[in-house]
Amino acid sequence: MDTHLSLSADALLGVIRAEFEQIPDPRAENASLALADVLMSGYALFALKDPSLLAFEERRATDRNLHTIFKIGQVPSDTQMRTLLDDVELASLRPVYRRVHQELAASGKLRPFVFLEGSYLVSLDGTGYFSSKKVHCPACQQKVNAKTGEMTYHHQLLGGVIIHPDLPQVIPLMPEPILRLDGEAKNDCERNAAKRFLDQLATDYPERVFTITEDALSPNAPHLREIRRHGYHFILGVKAGDHAHLFEQVARARQTERTTEYEVTEGQTVHRFSFIHGVALNQSNPDLLVNFIEYWEIRPGKTQHFSWVTDFTVTAANVMRLMRGGRARWKVENETFNTLKNQGYHFEHNFGHGQHNLSVVFAVLMMLAFLVDQIQHLGDALFQAALKKTKRLCRLWEKLHALFTTLEFKSMADLFQAIAYGYIAMVTIGTSL
């Protein structure tokens, strides 16, 4: 199994701790509890997959591993954590994502994610993670029941992950919250969040080119112009019901044989393509030209149909790759949001709402823990061995949580080694060394 020292859990914990120490603390210099300790405790909450702050609180006073592994000097109480994280500015957490991505790139483990023409494929989608009819803050989105007038308050974010059709891992980027901004009477929306996300992506990673892939709700003229403004590519789903003018152009082109028809057979599966260049996205923007791909996957007894618009020049040589890139869009839902909700991260649990930033700070820290886990899956042999032994992520988290709570370890490497090879074997190896 391949490994890289800079991608070990302990190395990345050191990187994260160092970045947290750079975040300015607006409190007095003699504050008894260091902000870096509070942030590291919040991160540990999600790295250990605790189901609630109460679970974290119950063992904080007796758990030596929080000090030795996470390098937390003083572990805050649940009340202290909520109070202090509520005032943390989201922008101050962005550098830690950049730094972790730098470690990943320097290791060479990001290189296999290059998708097409040197670009990295990024899937974007929004999701909710908090909803309540009572608890709320000024940044909450609001939805009124048309029949009862009852108000529901909720939080959402726009998630973006680097993906590749041939790789199971996803590499999260700093998410963009969808929040009611100060002084705004209306809800924020996914379209505005996407604009902010792209702006930050270009700022954080100016050396990279990205290909943006999204579902059929995303292709609109302002969004495509934003993508192009940053020099990025796109593969965006489209549907006839939402883009009637586009599909009418394609139908006329097909009648006059101006589309390219292409077919590939793999075993019992037929991949049928039809594509054309230079059609208008919609009637209101005749100057905004896109390339169009229509695809049918034909198997015995079942046919699936998809269509996309892209700025890539489509050829028989790359249309299969473009199709696979477009279909990989679902990884932001299944491999990211569904994993966070159903594989031990407790994404939809309310760890604390606060009055300012607490809810979204917790969400960003959880996504950071998920980023580190995905990198471990890519580049740390001990993590891979522990996962192989437990067979499922949920089982791995259960084992990690149980050992962390009951035994003392010097490092995450020791903990993963104990899971993979047994605690006695780990002690024996340590003694022989």
N, C-alpha and C positions, 0 to 999 in steps of 0.2 A: 504494500500500500504506500502511495506517495504521501509525503508530508512536507510542510514548510514551517520552520520554527516561528516565523513572524505571524503565522495563521493559527498557532496554538491558542487555546482558550486563555492561558495565563498571559501570553504576550499581548493579546487583544484587550484583556482586562487592564493591563498596564497602560496601553494606549488610551483607553477610555478614561481611566482615572486621571491621566496627565491632562487630557482635554478638559475634563470637568474642573480641574484645579485652575484652569485659565479663565473660567467664567466669572465675571465680576460679581461680588457680593455687595448689594447696596446697604447692608446692615453695618452697624458699627464694627470697627476693627477688633474689638474685644468680645465679639459674639462667641459664646461658649461652644456652639455647634457649627462646625465647618460646613459650608454649602456643598463642597465636594463630597463630604461624607453623606449628606442627605441625598444628593443625586446618585451616588454610588449605591445607596440603600434602595432607592427607587428602581435602579437598574437591576439589582440583585433580586428584588421582588419578582421580576419577570424572567430573569435568567434561571431562577429556581422553580418557576412555574407555580408559585404560591397562589392558591385560589382566592385569597382575599388579604387585605391589610391586617385583619385580625390574626390570620395564620402566621403572618410575618411577625407580628407583635408578640405572639405567644412564646416565641423562641429566641427573641432578639437578645435578651439579657444573658442567656446561657450558651449561645451558639458561638463557639470560638472560631468556627470556619468563616463567619462573616468578617472577622478581623484578619485571619491569616490568608484567605483566598481572595477576598474582595478588597482587602487593605482598607477597611473602614475603621477609622480610629474610634469614633463614638457613634453607635447605631441610634438613630432617632426613634422616638415613640411614633405611633401611627398619627397622633395629633400633630406632633412636630413636623412630620413628613408632609402631611397635607397642607399645613400652614405655610411652610417654606417653599414647597414646590408650586404653590398657587401663584407665587409672584415671579417665578422664573420666566424670562422672555424666551419665546420659541426660537427666535433668531440666534440665541446664544447656544442652542443645541446643534445647530447646523454644522459647525466645524468638526464635531466628533464623527459625524457621518462621512464627511470629506476625508478625514484622517484614516478611518477604517477602510474606505475605498482605496486610498493611496497604498495601504499595506497590501490589499488584495491585488492591485495592479502590479506592485513591485515584485510580488511573488511569482508572477506569470500565470496565475490561476484565472485571471480575467480574460486572457487571450482567447481561450476556446469559445467565448461568448460572442466573438466578432461574427456578425451575421451576413452582411452583404456590402460590398464596396467599402470595407473598413469601418462600417457603422455597427453600433450596438442596438439591439432591438429592445425597446422599452414599451411595456404594456401599461396603459393607464386605465383606471376605473375608480369610481367613488363607492363608498360604503358607509353605513351608519354604525356607530358603536355605543350610543347612549340615547335613551328615550325615557321620558317621565312626564307625567301629568302634573307633578307638584314641584320637583326639584328643578331649578333652572338658574341661569346666570345671564348677564347682559349679552353674552356672545351666542347664546342658544338660538338655533333656528326655531321658528314657530309655525305650527300647523293647526288650523282651526277646523274642527268638524263642522261641515256645512249644515248638518241637521241639528246637532245639539249645541253648537257654539263652544264645545269643550276644547281647550287648548292643550296641545301636546308639544313639549319642548324636546329638542333632539340635537345631537352633535353628529357631524359627518366629516370624513376626510377624503381627499383624493390621493390614492396610493399609486406609486409608480415602481415597477420592478424591471430590472434587466433580465431578459429571458433568452433562451435559445431553443428552437424546436427539438433539438436532439439531446438536451440536457435536462435532468429532473430538477435541479436546483434553480431558485430564483434569487436575485440579488436586489434587496430593497434599497430604494433611494429615500431621502428625507421626504416624508409625506407632506402634503399641503392641506391644512385644515380648511374646512368649509364652514365659516363662522359669520355671524352677523357682526360686521365691523363697527367700530365706535362711530356713533352719529348716524348710522344707516337705519332707515325705517324698514327697509325690505330685507328679506333673506338673501344671503349669499347664494351662489349657484356653482355648479360643477364647471360651467364654461369659464367663469371668472377665475376659479381656482386653477384651471388648466393653464390659463395665461400666466398666472403667478408661478406655477410649477415650471413652465418652460423657461421663464426669465431666470429663475433660480438655478435651473439645470445648466443653462449656458454660463452663468456666473461661477458655479461650483466646479464645472468640468469643461473649461474652455478648450482643452486639448482633444476632446472626444466629439465624434459625430454620432448622432442617434437617429434611429428609425422609430417613429412613433406608431404604435398599433392600438386601435381602439374599436369599440363596438359601433353599430350602425346609428347610434344617436349622436355621434361626434362630428361627422363631416358637414361642416358649414363654412361659408366663405371666410369669416373672421378667424376661425380656428386654423384653417389651412394656411392663411396668410401669416399667422403667428409662427407656425411650424417652419414655413419657408424663410421667414425673417431671420431665424436662427441658423439657417443653413442645414436644417434637418430633413430627413426623408419621412415618408408616411405610407402606411398600409392600413386603410380605414374601411371597415365594413360599410356596405350600403344596402338598402332595401328599396324595392320598387315603390312601395307605399309612401316612402319619405322622399324619394328622389325620382319622381315621375318623369321630369324633363330629361334627366340623364338616361333613363332606361328607354325612353322614346327615341333618343338619338341613336342608341345602340341597336335598337330594333330596326331602324331605317338603314343603318350601316350594314347590318347582317343581310337584309333583303337585297342590297346591292353588292354583296360579297366584299365589303371593305373591312370586315373583321377577319382575324386570323383564327382558324379552327385547328386545334391540336389535341392529340390523344395519346396517352401512354397506358399500357397494360402491365400490371404487376400481379402475377398470379391470377386470382379470380377478381381482382379489383381493376376497374377501368377508371382512369383519371381523364376527364374530358374538359378541355379549356376553350374559351372563346375570349379574345382580347382585342382591344383597339386603343389607339393613342389619340390624344388631343380632342377630347370631348368636354363640353362645358359642364361644370358641376351642377349648375342650376340655371334657370332662365334669367334670374336677377343678376347673375354675374357671368355674362357670356365670355369675359376675358379670362376667367379662372379655369384653365384647362387642366384636365387630369387624364390619366391612363386608366382604363377600365379592364378588370378581369372577372370573368364569370366561370364558375367551376362546378362540375358535377362529379361526385364520387359514386360510382355505380358498382354495387356488389349484388350477388344473388339475393333477390327478395328485398333489397333496400337501396334507395338512392338519396343522397344528401346534396343539397344545393347551397352554394355560397357565392358572394360577389363582393369585390373590393374596388376602391380607387387607390391609385398610387402615383408617385412622381417618378418611380423607377421606369426606365425603358424596359418594356416587357418583351422577352424573346422566348423561343422554344427552349433555350438553354437555361433560363433562370425562372421560368414560370412556376415550376414545381417548388422551388425554394421560396418564391414569393407567397405561394399558396400556403406552404407550411408555416411561414412567418405570420400570415394573417390568422391561421387557425390556432396558432400558439397563444393568441391574445387571451384565451380563457385561463392561462396560468396565473394571471393576477387575481382571478376569482377562486379557482380550485386550489392552486398551490400556495396562495397567499392568504386571502381573507378566510376561506374555509378552513385552512390549517390553523389560523389564529383563533377561529371560533370553536373548532371541534377537536384540536389536537393538543390540548393541555395549556394553551396560553390564556384562556378565559377573556377573550377580546371584548365580549359584550357585557362582562361584569362591571358594575360600577365600583371601582376602587376608591373613588372620591371625586366629587364634582367641583367643589370650590366656587369662588365668586369671580375668579379671573382666568387663570390658565391651567388649573390643576387637571381637569379632565383630559385636555389635549396633550399636556406634558406627559401624563401617564401613557397615553396612546403612542406618543413618539418614543418613549423609553421602551415600551413593549416592542415596537417595530425595530428598535436598535438591537434588542436581545434576539429577535428573530433573524436579523441580518447576521449577527455573530454566529448563530446556530447554523445558518445556511453556509457560511464560510467554513465553519468546522466540518460540515458535511463534504465540502469540496476539498479541503486541504489538510485535515488533521487526522493522522492514522489512528490515534487512540479513540477519538470520537467515533470514527468509522467502525472500529472494532467493537466499541460499546453498543453501537446501533445494530451491528450485525448480531451480537449476542442477544439483545433484547427483541430484535426483529421489528419492532414498531416504535414510532416516536413516543407515543403515550406511555408505553412500557419503559422506555428509556428515562422519561421524565419522572415516572413513579420511582424507579430505582435510584435515580440521582437524588431525588427529594428525600427518600428514606435513609440513604447512606449519609447525606449531608447533615441530617438532623440527629443521627445516632452516633456517628463516629467522627473523630477529628482527622483532618487531612491538611497537608502542607500546600497543596496545589490542586487545581482542576485536573491536571494530568494524573495525579495520584487517584483522584476520584474516578475518572474514566477508566483508569487501569484496573481499579477494584471492580468496576462493573463488568469489564471485558474479560478479566482473567481470575477474578475472585479476590476478596480482601486478604486472605491468607497468602495467596501467591504474591500479592503486591507487597506485603510485609516481608516476605522471604526475599524478594528481589531487592527491596530497599536495604535489608540487612546485609545481603551479599555485596551490595555496592559500597 
